[in-house]
Amino acid sequence: MISIIFSILSGVTIVLSRSVNGMLSKKMGAYQGTFYNYFTGFITSLILMLVLMIVGVQHINISLDKTNLMMYLGGIIAVSYTHLRA
């Protein structure tokens, strides 16, 4: 059940992200808008992950010992690339 909830929330955040990115690109430009969009998403995800690790949610197995940290580099690379291109 929790995976279904997270799937729905993921879809909602994708739609919101695209909408916000579109508005930001009109006001700031495509590269700067994308940078702030990725950066905000990265910080929000990082805070949420840390809160879940501290609270110790029983249904979600978040352990940095068992996690391949390479899969988190996608967001960091996207932000860096967008920042360098701006």
PyMOL Python script that loads the backbone (N, CA, C, O; Angstrom):
from pymol import cmd

cmd.read_pdbstr("""\
ATOM      1  N   MET A   1       0.814  -1.191   0.000  1.00  0.00           N
ATOM      2  CA  MET A   1       0.000   0.000   0.000  1.00  0.00           C
ATOM      3  C   MET A   1       0.864   1.263   0.000  1.00  0.00           C
ATOM      4  O   MET A   1       0.541   2.242  -0.674  1.00  0.00           O
ATOM      5  N   ILE A   2       1.953   1.235   0.753  1.00  0.00           N
ATOM      6  CA  ILE A   2       2.805   2.423   0.807  1.00  0.00           C
ATOM      7  C   ILE A   2       3.482   2.683  -0.537  1.00  0.00           C
ATOM      8  O   ILE A   2       3.751   3.833  -0.884  1.00  0.00           O
ATOM      9  N   SER A   3       3.758   1.626  -1.292  1.00  0.00           N
ATOM     10  CA  SER A   3       4.362   1.821  -2.614  1.00  0.00           C
ATOM     11  C   SER A   3       3.381   2.500  -3.565  1.00  0.00           C
ATOM     12  O   SER A   3       3.793   3.289  -4.416  1.00  0.00           O
ATOM     13  N   ILE A   4       2.106   2.208  -3.434  1.00  0.00           N
ATOM     14  CA  ILE A   4       1.094   2.862  -4.274  1.00  0.00           C
ATOM     15  C   ILE A   4       1.008   4.345  -3.929  1.00  0.00           C
ATOM     16  O   ILE A   4       0.918   5.190  -4.820  1.00  0.00           O
ATOM     17  N   ILE A   5       1.036   4.654  -2.652  1.00  0.00           N
ATOM     18  CA  ILE A   5       0.986   6.056  -2.223  1.00  0.00           C
ATOM     19  C   ILE A   5       2.205   6.822  -2.740  1.00  0.00           C
ATOM     20  O   ILE A   5       2.077   7.940  -3.238  1.00  0.00           O
ATOM     21  N   PHE A   6       3.385   6.214  -2.619  1.00  0.00           N
ATOM     22  CA  PHE A   6       4.587   6.878  -3.113  1.00  0.00           C
ATOM     23  C   PHE A   6       4.568   7.022  -4.634  1.00  0.00           C
ATOM     24  O   PHE A   6       5.080   8.011  -5.159  1.00  0.00           O
ATOM     25  N   SER A   7       3.997   6.072  -5.340  1.00  0.00           N
ATOM     26  CA  SER A   7       3.884   6.179  -6.793  1.00  0.00           C
ATOM     27  C   SER A   7       2.988   7.344  -7.185  1.00  0.00           C
ATOM     28  O   SER A   7       3.307   8.098  -8.104  1.00  0.00           O
ATOM     29  N   ILE A   8       1.880   7.487  -6.494  1.00  0.00           N
ATOM     30  CA  ILE A   8       0.971   8.609  -6.775  1.00  0.00           C
ATOM     31  C   ILE A   8       1.646   9.936  -6.451  1.00  0.00           C
ATOM     32  O   ILE A   8       1.566  10.884  -7.232  1.00  0.00           O
ATOM     33  N   LEU A   9       2.309  10.006  -5.302  1.00  0.00           N
ATOM     34  CA  LEU A   9       3.017  11.233  -4.934  1.00  0.00           C
ATOM     35  C   LEU A   9       4.130  11.566  -5.916  1.00  0.00           C
ATOM     36  O   LEU A   9       4.392  12.736  -6.195  1.00  0.00           O
ATOM     37  N   SER A  10       4.776  10.547  -6.432  1.00  0.00           N
ATOM     38  CA  SER A  10       5.825  10.763  -7.427  1.00  0.00           C
ATOM     39  C   SER A  10       5.238  11.380  -8.694  1.00  0.00           C
ATOM     40  O   SER A  10       5.820  12.303  -9.263  1.00  0.00           O
ATOM     41  N   GLY A  11       4.104  10.879  -9.129  1.00  0.00           N
ATOM     42  CA  GLY A  11       3.444  11.458 -10.299  1.00  0.00           C
ATOM     43  C   GLY A  11       3.030  12.900 -10.076  1.00  0.00           C
ATOM     44  O   GLY A  11       3.163  13.737 -10.969  1.00  0.00           O
ATOM     45  N   VAL A  12       2.532  13.187  -8.894  1.00  0.00           N
ATOM     46  CA  VAL A  12       2.121  14.552  -8.566  1.00  0.00           C
ATOM     47  C   VAL A  12       3.328  15.483  -8.579  1.00  0.00           C
ATOM     48  O   VAL A  12       3.252  16.590  -9.113  1.00  0.00           O
ATOM     49  N   THR A  13       4.427  15.047  -8.005  1.00  0.00           N
ATOM     50  CA  THR A  13       5.607  15.913  -7.969  1.00  0.00           C
ATOM     51  C   THR A  13       6.190  16.137  -9.362  1.00  0.00           C
ATOM     52  O   THR A  13       6.753  17.199  -9.627  1.00  0.00           O
ATOM     53  N   ILE A  14       6.065  15.161 -10.250  1.00  0.00           N
ATOM     54  CA  ILE A  14       6.555  15.349 -11.623  1.00  0.00           C
ATOM     55  C   ILE A  14       5.741  16.429 -12.320  1.00  0.00           C
ATOM     56  O   ILE A  14       6.302  17.298 -12.988  1.00  0.00           O
ATOM     57  N   VAL A  15       4.430  16.380 -12.169  1.00  0.00           N
ATOM     58  CA  VAL A  15       3.570  17.390 -12.790  1.00  0.00           C
ATOM     59  C   VAL A  15       3.864  18.771 -12.199  1.00  0.00           C
ATOM     60  O   VAL A  15       3.984  19.750 -12.935  1.00  0.00           O
ATOM     61  N   LEU A  16       3.980  18.847 -10.879  1.00  0.00           N
ATOM     62  CA  LEU A  16       4.292  20.131 -10.248  1.00  0.00           C
ATOM     63  C   LEU A  16       5.656  20.653 -10.692  1.00  0.00           C
ATOM     64  O   LEU A  16       5.822  21.845 -10.950  1.00  0.00           O
ATOM     65  N   SER A  17       6.613  19.759 -10.778  1.00  0.00           N
ATOM     66  CA  SER A  17       7.959  20.155 -11.178  1.00  0.00           C
ATOM     67  C   SER A  17       7.960  20.736 -12.585  1.00  0.00           C
ATOM     68  O   SER A  17       8.602  21.755 -12.837  1.00  0.00           O
ATOM     69  N   ARG A  18       7.254  20.102 -13.488  1.00  0.00           N
ATOM     70  CA  ARG A  18       7.203  20.600 -14.870  1.00  0.00           C
ATOM     71  C   ARG A  18       6.501  21.950 -14.941  1.00  0.00           C
ATOM     72  O   ARG A  18       6.914  22.835 -15.690  1.00  0.00           O
ATOM     73  N   SER A  19       5.441  22.103 -14.159  1.00  0.00           N
ATOM     74  CA  SER A  19       4.716  23.379 -14.155  1.00  0.00           C
ATOM     75  C   SER A  19       5.586  24.501 -13.598  1.00  0.00           C
ATOM     76  O   SER A  19       5.666  25.583 -14.180  1.00  0.00           O
ATOM     77  N   VAL A  20       6.233  24.236 -12.473  1.00  0.00           N
ATOM     78  CA  VAL A  20       7.102  25.241 -11.861  1.00  0.00           C
ATOM     79  C   VAL A  20       8.279  25.549 -12.775  1.00  0.00           C
ATOM     80  O   VAL A  20       8.669  26.708 -12.915  1.00  0.00           O
ATOM     81  N   ASN A  21       8.846  24.523 -13.396  1.00  0.00           N
ATOM     82  CA  ASN A  21       9.978  24.732 -14.302  1.00  0.00           C
ATOM     83  C   ASN A  21       9.565  25.601 -15.489  1.00  0.00           C
ATOM     84  O   ASN A  21      10.340  26.445 -15.938  1.00  0.00           O
ATOM     85  N   GLY A  22       8.357  25.401 -15.993  1.00  0.00           N
ATOM     86  CA  GLY A  22       7.867  26.226 -17.091  1.00  0.00           C
ATOM     87  C   GLY A  22       7.716  27.685 -16.692  1.00  0.00           C
ATOM     88  O   GLY A  22       8.095  28.584 -17.443  1.00  0.00           O
ATOM     89  N   MET A  23       7.159  27.918 -15.505  1.00  0.00           N
ATOM     90  CA  MET A  23       7.001  29.299 -15.034  1.00  0.00           C
ATOM     91  C   MET A  23       8.353  29.953 -14.767  1.00  0.00           C
ATOM     92  O   MET A  23       8.570  31.119 -15.096  1.00  0.00           O
ATOM     93  N   LEU A  24       9.257  29.182 -14.164  1.00  0.00           N
ATOM     94  CA  LEU A  24      10.591  29.736 -13.884  1.00  0.00           C
ATOM     95  C   LEU A  24      11.340  30.052 -15.170  1.00  0.00           C
ATOM     96  O   LEU A  24      12.046  31.058 -15.239  1.00  0.00           O
ATOM     97  N   SER A  25      11.199  29.213 -16.186  1.00  0.00           N
ATOM     98  CA  SER A  25      11.929  29.455 -17.431  1.00  0.00           C
ATOM     99  C   SER A  25      11.411  30.708 -18.137  1.00  0.00           C
ATOM    100  O   SER A  25      12.169  31.386 -18.831  1.00  0.00           O
ATOM    101  N   LYS A  26      10.130  31.017 -17.965  1.00  0.00           N
ATOM    102  CA  LYS A  26       9.607  32.254 -18.550  1.00  0.00           C
ATOM    103  C   LYS A  26      10.163  33.483 -17.841  1.00  0.00           C
ATOM    104  O   LYS A  26      10.437  34.501 -18.477  1.00  0.00           O
ATOM    105  N   LYS A  27      10.328  33.386 -16.521  1.00  0.00           N
ATOM    106  CA  LYS A  27      10.784  34.548 -15.747  1.00  0.00           C
ATOM    107  C   LYS A  27      12.298  34.683 -15.704  1.00  0.00           C
ATOM    108  O   LYS A  27      12.814  35.799 -15.750  1.00  0.00           O
ATOM    109  N   MET A  28      13.026  33.565 -15.616  1.00  0.00           N
ATOM    110  CA  MET A  28      14.473  33.621 -15.400  1.00  0.00           C
ATOM    111  C   MET A  28      15.283  33.144 -16.594  1.00  0.00           C
ATOM    112  O   MET A  28      16.447  33.520 -16.741  1.00  0.00           O
ATOM    113  N   GLY A  29      14.702  32.346 -17.424  1.00  0.00           N
ATOM    114  CA  GLY A  29      15.434  31.683 -18.485  1.00  0.00           C
ATOM    115  C   GLY A  29      15.432  30.183 -18.226  1.00  0.00           C
ATOM    116  O   GLY A  29      15.250  29.736 -17.093  1.00  0.00           O
ATOM    117  N   ALA A  30      15.635  29.425 -19.275  1.00  0.00           N
ATOM    118  CA  ALA A  30      15.520  27.967 -19.168  1.00  0.00           C
ATOM    119  C   ALA A  30      16.576  27.359 -18.246  1.00  0.00           C
ATOM    120  O   ALA A  30      16.252  26.509 -17.416  1.00  0.00           O
ATOM    121  N   TYR A  31      17.818  27.777 -18.379  1.00  0.00           N
ATOM    122  CA  TYR A  31      18.894  27.166 -17.595  1.00  0.00           C
ATOM    123  C   TYR A  31      18.797  27.511 -16.109  1.00  0.00           C
ATOM    124  O   TYR A  31      18.947  26.637 -15.255  1.00  0.00           O
ATOM    125  N   GLN A  32      18.550  28.763 -15.810  1.00  0.00           N
ATOM    126  CA  GLN A  32      18.450  29.155 -14.402  1.00  0.00           C
ATOM    127  C   GLN A  32      17.206  28.569 -13.747  1.00  0.00           C
ATOM    128  O   GLN A  32      17.244  28.154 -12.589  1.00  0.00           O
ATOM    129  N   GLY A  33      16.108  28.539 -14.487  1.00  0.00           N
ATOM    130  CA  GLY A  33      14.887  27.944 -13.951  1.00  0.00           C
ATOM    131  C   GLY A  33      15.058  26.466 -13.669  1.00  0.00           C
ATOM    132  O   GLY A  33      14.608  25.970 -12.637  1.00  0.00           O
ATOM    133  N   THR A  34      15.712  25.754 -14.591  1.00  0.00           N
ATOM    134  CA  THR A  34      15.961  24.331 -14.398  1.00  0.00           C
ATOM    135  C   THR A  34      16.903  24.095 -13.225  1.00  0.00           C
ATOM    136  O   THR A  34      16.713  23.161 -12.446  1.00  0.00           O
ATOM    137  N   PHE A  35      17.917  24.942 -13.103  1.00  0.00           N
ATOM    138  CA  PHE A  35      18.844  24.809 -11.991  1.00  0.00           C
ATOM    139  C   PHE A  35      18.111  24.910 -10.657  1.00  0.00           C
ATOM    140  O   PHE A  35      18.283  24.056  -9.787  1.00  0.00           O
ATOM    141  N   TYR A  36      17.290  25.953 -10.492  1.00  0.00           N
ATOM    142  CA  TYR A  36      16.569  26.123  -9.233  1.00  0.00           C
ATOM    143  C   TYR A  36      15.557  25.004  -9.002  1.00  0.00           C
ATOM    144  O   TYR A  36      15.321  24.603  -7.862  1.00  0.00           O
ATOM    145  N   ASN A  37      14.973  24.511 -10.060  1.00  0.00           N
ATOM    146  CA  ASN A  37      14.026  23.404  -9.943  1.00  0.00           C
ATOM    147  C   ASN A  37      14.742  22.154  -9.435  1.00  0.00           C
ATOM    148  O   ASN A  37      14.271  21.517  -8.492  1.00  0.00           O
ATOM    149  N   TYR A  38      15.860  21.798 -10.038  1.00  0.00           N
ATOM    150  CA  TYR A  38      16.619  20.618  -9.611  1.00  0.00           C
ATOM    151  C   TYR A  38      17.183  20.812  -8.201  1.00  0.00           C
ATOM    152  O   TYR A  38      17.138  19.901  -7.374  1.00  0.00           O
ATOM    153  N   PHE A  39      17.709  21.995  -7.942  1.00  0.00           N
ATOM    154  CA  PHE A  39      18.315  22.252  -6.640  1.00  0.00           C
ATOM    155  C   PHE A  39      17.280  22.138  -5.521  1.00  0.00           C
ATOM    156  O   PHE A  39      17.541  21.525  -4.486  1.00  0.00           O
ATOM    157  N   THR A  40      16.110  22.730  -5.737  1.00  0.00           N
ATOM    158  CA  THR A  40      15.048  22.651  -4.732  1.00  0.00           C
ATOM    159  C   THR A  40      14.602  21.206  -4.524  1.00  0.00           C
ATOM    160  O   THR A  40      14.387  20.779  -3.390  1.00  0.00           O
ATOM    161  N   GLY A  41      14.462  20.458  -5.608  1.00  0.00           N
ATOM    162  CA  GLY A  41      14.079  19.047  -5.489  1.00  0.00           C
ATOM    163  C   GLY A  41      15.132  18.232  -4.751  1.00  0.00           C
ATOM    164  O   GLY A  41      14.795  17.359  -3.952  1.00  0.00           O
ATOM    165  N   PHE A  42      16.398  18.513  -5.014  1.00  0.00           N
ATOM    166  CA  PHE A  42      17.478  17.789  -4.342  1.00  0.00           C
ATOM    167  C   PHE A  42      17.477  18.071  -2.840  1.00  0.00           C
ATOM    168  O   PHE A  42      17.572  17.148  -2.031  1.00  0.00           O
ATOM    169  N   ILE A  43      17.370  19.343  -2.473  1.00  0.00           N
ATOM    170  CA  ILE A  43      17.372  19.714  -1.056  1.00  0.00           C
ATOM    171  C   ILE A  43      16.153  19.127  -0.349  1.00  0.00           C
ATOM    172  O   ILE A  43      16.270  18.599   0.757  1.00  0.00           O
ATOM    173  N   THR A  44      14.997  19.218  -0.979  1.00  0.00           N
ATOM    174  CA  THR A  44      13.777  18.671  -0.381  1.00  0.00           C
ATOM    175  C   THR A  44      13.892  17.159  -0.189  1.00  0.00           C
ATOM    176  O   THR A  44      13.522  16.633   0.861  1.00  0.00           O
ATOM    177  N   SER A  45      14.403  16.469  -1.197  1.00  0.00           N
ATOM    178  CA  SER A  45      14.580  15.017  -1.083  1.00  0.00           C
ATOM    179  C   SER A  45      15.579  14.659   0.005  1.00  0.00           C
ATOM    180  O   SER A  45      15.378  13.702   0.752  1.00  0.00           O
ATOM    181  N   LEU A  46      16.653  15.427   0.090  1.00  0.00           N
ATOM    182  CA  LEU A  46      17.667  15.174   1.105  1.00  0.00           C
ATOM    183  C   LEU A  46      17.097  15.361   2.507  1.00  0.00           C
ATOM    184  O   LEU A  46      17.341  14.542   3.393  1.00  0.00           O
ATOM    185  N   ILE A  47      16.341  16.433   2.708  1.00  0.00           N
ATOM    186  CA  ILE A  47      15.732  16.687   4.020  1.00  0.00           C
ATOM    187  C   ILE A  47      14.735  15.585   4.364  1.00  0.00           C
ATOM    188  O   ILE A  47      14.717  15.091   5.491  1.00  0.00           O
ATOM    189  N   LEU A  48      13.909  15.201   3.397  1.00  0.00           N
ATOM    190  CA  LEU A  48      12.926  14.144   3.630  1.00  0.00           C
ATOM    191  C   LEU A  48      13.611  12.823   3.973  1.00  0.00           C
ATOM    192  O   LEU A  48      13.173  12.111   4.877  1.00  0.00           O
ATOM    193  N   MET A  49      14.679  12.496   3.258  1.00  0.00           N
ATOM    194  CA  MET A  49      15.405  11.262   3.535  1.00  0.00           C
ATOM    195  C   MET A  49      16.005  11.283   4.942  1.00  0.00           C
ATOM    196  O   MET A  49      15.932  10.285   5.659  1.00  0.00           O
ATOM    197  N   LEU A  50      16.591  12.403   5.337  1.00  0.00           N
ATOM    198  CA  LEU A  50      17.179  12.501   6.673  1.00  0.00           C
ATOM    199  C   LEU A  50      16.118  12.411   7.762  1.00  0.00           C
ATOM    200  O   LEU A  50      16.330  11.765   8.788  1.00  0.00           O
ATOM    201  N   VAL A  51      14.973  13.059   7.538  1.00  0.00           N
ATOM    202  CA  VAL A  51      13.886  12.986   8.523  1.00  0.00           C
ATOM    203  C   VAL A  51      13.396  11.556   8.663  1.00  0.00           C
ATOM    204  O   VAL A  51      13.182  11.080   9.778  1.00  0.00           O
ATOM    205  N   LEU A  52      13.218  10.873   7.554  1.00  0.00           N
ATOM    206  CA  LEU A  52      12.760   9.479   7.609  1.00  0.00           C
ATOM    207  C   LEU A  52      13.780   8.576   8.287  1.00  0.00           C
ATOM    208  O   LEU A  52      13.410   7.633   8.987  1.00  0.00           O
ATOM    209  N   MET A  53      15.056   8.859   8.085  1.00  0.00           N
ATOM    210  CA  MET A  53      16.083   8.047   8.735  1.00  0.00           C
ATOM    211  C   MET A  53      16.108   8.301  10.238  1.00  0.00           C
ATOM    212  O   MET A  53      16.297   7.369  11.020  1.00  0.00           O
ATOM    213  N   ILE A  54      15.918   9.558  10.649  1.00  0.00           N
ATOM    214  CA  ILE A  54      15.943   9.894  12.074  1.00  0.00           C
ATOM    215  C   ILE A  54      14.713   9.356  12.782  1.00  0.00           C
ATOM    216  O   ILE A  54      14.808   8.784  13.868  1.00  0.00           O
ATOM    217  N   VAL A  55      13.546   9.544  12.151  1.00  0.00           N
ATOM    218  CA  VAL A  55      12.306   9.076  12.752  1.00  0.00           C
ATOM    219  C   VAL A  55      12.282   7.552  12.800  1.00  0.00           C
ATOM    220  O   VAL A  55      11.719   6.961  13.721  1.00  0.00           O
ATOM    221  N   GLY A  56      12.884   6.934  11.825  1.00  0.00           N
ATOM    222  CA  GLY A  56      12.957   5.480  11.801  1.00  0.00           C
ATOM    223  C   GLY A  56      11.657   4.827  11.358  1.00  0.00           C
ATOM    224  O   GLY A  56      11.076   4.013  12.075  1.00  0.00           O
ATOM    225  N   VAL A  57      11.212   5.199  10.164  1.00  0.00           N
ATOM    226  CA  VAL A  57       9.998   4.612   9.623  1.00  0.00           C
ATOM    227  C   VAL A  57      10.213   3.111   9.444  1.00  0.00           C
ATOM    228  O   VAL A  57      11.183   2.686   8.816  1.00  0.00           O
ATOM    229  N   GLN A  58       9.316   2.326   9.993  1.00  0.00           N
ATOM    230  CA  GLN A  58       9.482   0.873   9.998  1.00  0.00           C
ATOM    231  C   GLN A  58       9.206   0.247   8.638  1.00  0.00           C
ATOM    232  O   GLN A  58       9.785  -0.790   8.312  1.00  0.00           O
ATOM    233  N   HIS A  59       8.334   0.855   7.836  1.00  0.00           N
ATOM    234  CA  HIS A  59       7.944   0.250   6.571  1.00  0.00           C
ATOM    235  C   HIS A  59       8.926   0.528   5.443  1.00  0.00           C
ATOM    236  O   HIS A  59       8.895  -0.133   4.405  1.00  0.00           O
ATOM    237  N   ILE A  60       9.781   1.491   5.648  1.00  0.00           N
ATOM    238  CA  ILE A  60      10.715   1.882   4.598  1.00  0.00           C
ATOM    239  C   ILE A  60      12.122   1.541   5.060  1.00  0.00           C
ATOM    240  O   ILE A  60      12.565   1.991   6.116  1.00  0.00           O
ATOM    241  N   ASN A  61      12.807   0.756   4.276  1.00  0.00           N
ATOM    242  CA  ASN A  61      14.155   0.355   4.633  1.00  0.00           C
ATOM    243  C   ASN A  61      15.141   1.320   3.977  1.00  0.00           C
ATOM    244  O   ASN A  61      15.533   1.132   2.825  1.00  0.00           O
ATOM    245  N   ILE A  62      15.536   2.346   4.716  1.00  0.00           N
ATOM    246  CA  ILE A  62      16.516   3.310   4.219  1.00  0.00           C
ATOM    247  C   ILE A  62      17.797   3.106   5.006  1.00  0.00           C
ATOM    248  O   ILE A  62      17.871   3.408   6.197  1.00  0.00           O
ATOM    249  N   SER A  63      18.782   2.599   4.330  1.00  0.00           N
ATOM    250  CA  SER A  63      20.061   2.374   4.979  1.00  0.00           C
ATOM    251  C   SER A  63      21.161   2.721   3.994  1.00  0.00           C
ATOM    252  O   SER A  63      21.236   2.136   2.913  1.00  0.00           O
ATOM    253  N   LEU A  64      22.004   3.656   4.354  1.00  0.00           N
ATOM    254  CA  LEU A  64      23.091   4.026   3.457  1.00  0.00           C
ATOM    255  C   LEU A  64      24.128   2.916   3.337  1.00  0.00           C
ATOM    256  O   LEU A  64      24.912   2.901   2.388  1.00  0.00           O
ATOM    257  N   ASP A  65      24.139   1.988   4.291  1.00  0.00           N
ATOM    258  CA  ASP A  65      25.075   0.876   4.202  1.00  0.00           C
ATOM    259  C   ASP A  65      24.705  -0.064   3.050  1.00  0.00           C
ATOM    260  O   ASP A  65      25.583  -0.626   2.395  1.00  0.00           O
ATOM    261  N   LYS A  66      23.411  -0.229   2.811  1.00  0.00           N
ATOM    262  CA  LYS A  66      22.949  -1.151   1.785  1.00  0.00           C
ATOM    263  C   LYS A  66      22.655  -0.464   0.454  1.00  0.00           C
ATOM    264  O   LYS A  66      22.346  -1.130  -0.534  1.00  0.00           O
ATOM    265  N   THR A  67      22.750   0.851   0.425  1.00  0.00           N
ATOM    266  CA  THR A  67      22.369   1.612  -0.754  1.00  0.00           C
ATOM    267  C   THR A  67      23.590   1.920  -1.606  1.00  0.00           C
ATOM    268  O   THR A  67      24.649   2.290  -1.099  1.00  0.00           O
ATOM    269  N   ASN A  68      23.418   1.761  -2.902  1.00  0.00           N
ATOM    270  CA  ASN A  68      24.459   2.153  -3.831  1.00  0.00           C
ATOM    271  C   ASN A  68      24.367   3.663  -4.016  1.00  0.00           C
ATOM    272  O   ASN A  68      23.420   4.150  -4.634  1.00  0.00           O
ATOM    273  N   LEU A  69      25.314   4.394  -3.502  1.00  0.00           N
ATOM    274  CA  LEU A  69      25.270   5.856  -3.527  1.00  0.00           C
ATOM    275  C   LEU A  69      25.363   6.423  -4.942  1.00  0.00           C
ATOM    276  O   LEU A  69      25.058   7.595  -5.160  1.00  0.00           O
ATOM    277  N   MET A  70      25.778   5.607  -5.896  1.00  0.00           N
ATOM    278  CA  MET A  70      25.872   6.064  -7.281  1.00  0.00           C
ATOM    279  C   MET A  70      24.510   6.469  -7.836  1.00  0.00           C
ATOM    280  O   MET A  70      24.437   7.331  -8.712  1.00  0.00           O
ATOM    281  N   MET A  71      23.425   5.862  -7.342  1.00  0.00           N
ATOM    282  CA  MET A  71      22.120   6.194  -7.898  1.00  0.00           C
ATOM    283  C   MET A  71      21.652   7.587  -7.477  1.00  0.00           C
ATOM    284  O   MET A  71      20.712   8.112  -8.074  1.00  0.00           O
ATOM    285  N   TYR A  72      22.260   8.188  -6.492  1.00  0.00           N
ATOM    286  CA  TYR A  72      21.908   9.550  -6.093  1.00  0.00           C
ATOM    287  C   TYR A  72      22.679  10.597  -6.892  1.00  0.00           C
ATOM    288  O   TYR A  72      22.380  11.788  -6.802  1.00  0.00           O
ATOM    289  N   LEU A  73      23.650  10.171  -7.660  1.00  0.00           N
ATOM    290  CA  LEU A  73      24.468  11.118  -8.403  1.00  0.00           C
ATOM    291  C   LEU A  73      23.730  11.736  -9.586  1.00  0.00           C
ATOM    292  O   LEU A  73      24.155  12.773 -10.096  1.00  0.00           O
ATOM    293  N   GLY A  74      22.645  11.129 -10.031  1.00  0.00           N
ATOM    294  CA  GLY A  74      21.901  11.670 -11.170  1.00  0.00           C
ATOM    295  C   GLY A  74      21.421  13.083 -10.914  1.00  0.00           C
ATOM    296  O   GLY A  74      21.575  13.956 -11.768  1.00  0.00           O
ATOM    297  N   GLY A  75      20.845  13.317  -9.758  1.00  0.00           N
ATOM    298  CA  GLY A  75      20.376  14.661  -9.420  1.00  0.00           C
ATOM    299  C   GLY A  75      21.515  15.643  -9.287  1.00  0.00           C
ATOM    300  O   GLY A  75      21.414  16.783  -9.740  1.00  0.00           O
ATOM    301  N   ILE A  76      22.598  15.213  -8.669  1.00  0.00           N
ATOM    302  CA  ILE A  76      23.756  16.094  -8.485  1.00  0.00           C
ATOM    303  C   ILE A  76      24.376  16.451  -9.835  1.00  0.00           C
ATOM    304  O   ILE A  76      24.746  17.602 -10.065  1.00  0.00           O
ATOM    305  N   ILE A  77      24.488  15.471 -10.723  1.00  0.00           N
ATOM    306  CA  ILE A  77      25.050  15.722 -12.059  1.00  0.00           C
ATOM    307  C   ILE A  77      24.143  16.663 -12.845  1.00  0.00           C
ATOM    308  O   ILE A  77      24.627  17.560 -13.535  1.00  0.00           O
ATOM    309  N   ALA A  78      22.827  16.462 -12.742  1.00  0.00           N
ATOM    310  CA  ALA A  78      21.887  17.331 -13.472  1.00  0.00           C
ATOM    311  C   ALA A  78      21.986  18.772 -12.997  1.00  0.00           C
ATOM    312  O   ALA A  78      21.992  19.694 -13.812  1.00  0.00           O
ATOM    313  N   VAL A  79      22.064  18.974 -11.690  1.00  0.00           N
ATOM    314  CA  VAL A  79      22.193  20.328 -11.157  1.00  0.00           C
ATOM    315  C   VAL A  79      23.521  20.942 -11.589  1.00  0.00           C
ATOM    316  O   VAL A  79      23.566  22.104 -11.995  1.00  0.00           O
ATOM    317  N   SER A  80      24.586  20.177 -11.505  1.00  0.00           N
ATOM    318  CA  SER A  80      25.909  20.694 -11.892  1.00  0.00           C
ATOM    319  C   SER A  80      25.941  21.056 -13.368  1.00  0.00           C
ATOM    320  O   SER A  80      26.443  22.116 -13.741  1.00  0.00           O
ATOM    321  N   TYR A  81      25.411  20.183 -14.202  1.00  0.00           N
ATOM    322  CA  TYR A  81      25.404  20.437 -15.649  1.00  0.00           C
ATOM    323  C   TYR A  81      24.594  21.691 -15.971  1.00  0.00           C
ATOM    324  O   TYR A  81      25.021  22.530 -16.763  1.00  0.00           O
ATOM    325  N   THR A  82      23.427  21.807 -15.352  1.00  0.00           N
ATOM    326  CA  THR A  82      22.568  22.964 -15.606  1.00  0.00           C
ATOM    327  C   THR A  82      23.250  24.243 -15.124  1.00  0.00           C
ATOM    328  O   THR A  82      23.165  25.282 -15.779  1.00  0.00           O
ATOM    329  N   HIS A  83      23.919  24.164 -13.990  1.00  0.00           N
ATOM    330  CA  HIS A  83      24.613  25.341 -13.459  1.00  0.00           C
ATOM    331  C   HIS A  83      25.783  25.740 -14.363  1.00  0.00           C
ATOM    332  O   HIS A  83      26.012  26.929 -14.587  1.00  0.00           O
ATOM    333  N   LEU A  84      26.504  24.787 -14.869  1.00  0.00           N
ATOM    334  CA  LEU A  84      27.657  25.099 -15.716  1.00  0.00           C
ATOM    335  C   LEU A  84      27.231  25.675 -17.060  1.00  0.00           C
ATOM    336  O   LEU A  84      27.946  26.489 -17.644  1.00  0.00           O
ATOM    337  N   ARG A  85      26.067  25.253 -17.552  1.00  0.00           N
ATOM    338  CA  ARG A  85      25.592  25.732 -18.855  1.00  0.00           C
ATOM    339  C   ARG A  85      24.980  27.120 -18.766  1.00  0.00           C
ATOM    340  O   ARG A  85      24.844  27.790 -19.790  1.00  0.00           O
ATOM    341  N   ALA A  86      24.606  27.575 -17.572  1.00  0.00           N
ATOM    342  CA  ALA A  86      23.921  28.873 -17.434  1.00  0.00           C
ATOM    343  C   ALA A  86      24.873  30.030 -17.556  1.00  0.00           C
ATOM    344  O   ALA A  86      24.457  31.185 -17.464  1.00  0.00           O
TER     345      ALA A  86
END
""", "prot")
cmd.dss("prot")
cmd.show_as("cartoon", "prot")
cmd.util.cbc("prot")
cmd.orient("prot")
